[in-house]
Amino acid sequence: QSALTQPRSVSGSPGQSVTISCTGTSSDVGGYNYVSWYQQHPGKAPKLMIYDVNKWPSGVPDRFSGSKSGNTASLTISGLQAEDEGNYYCCSYAARDTLLVFGGGTKLTVL
Amino acid sequence: EVQLVESGGGLVQPGGSLRLSCAASGFTFSSHWMHWVRRAPGKGLGWVSRIKSDGSHISYADSVKGRFTISRDNANSTLFLQMNSLRAEDTAVYYCVRGYSQYAVYFEYWGQGTLVTVSS
């Protein structure tokens, strides 16, 4: 059981937008702006896509955007492309014994 | 090119010990936070431990506190994880991960992982 809750799967057609949610508590997502998102393709290492809730590391296209409302963070991917297909994980700083907690991951399928 | 190469995984009996190593290259090792993250079979990612660039600050997940010890050798660009009192639930692929920029809470580069199996 992961500390943060993500939908198991989402899907969308090329050009559309999809949003992946990540729900935690006031002790993690809701309490701090230290939320990050990672993209992982099969057999590859995870890639940092968003940090500090809504900032982009260098090289990440601005089709990927992050936001937060209350205890739920969201990753929105606009203008879906085939190469966006993969697994997405959220992660948050947490004010408890385990300082960093992950979501269970969401499989994005581009139809 | 940033490279992180883990070693030291294997099969160990419950209650046993293992020491994982991670050889880093392609960047200034002594400038970055380093982490261990694991993925148990059929499960998601789980953060294990982190250590500051100079080794002055260390944190552990509650599930490994008191059993695992993270350390680093900046002179040789190597990260370690000493794992004692291993349990079946520690079975996982363990990844060595470099922190993003100066941040202590984000992950940028990952190794390929080393498998630890705890079983009798």
Interface residues (C-beta under 8 A of the other chain):
Chain A: S2 Y34 S36 Y38 A45 P46 L48 Y51 P57 Y89 C91 Y93 R96 D97 T98 L99 L100 V101 F102 G103 G104 G105
Chain B: K43 G44 L45 G46 W47 R50 S59 A61 D62 S63 K65 Y95 Y100 Y103 V105 Y106 F107 E108 Y109 W110 G111 Q112
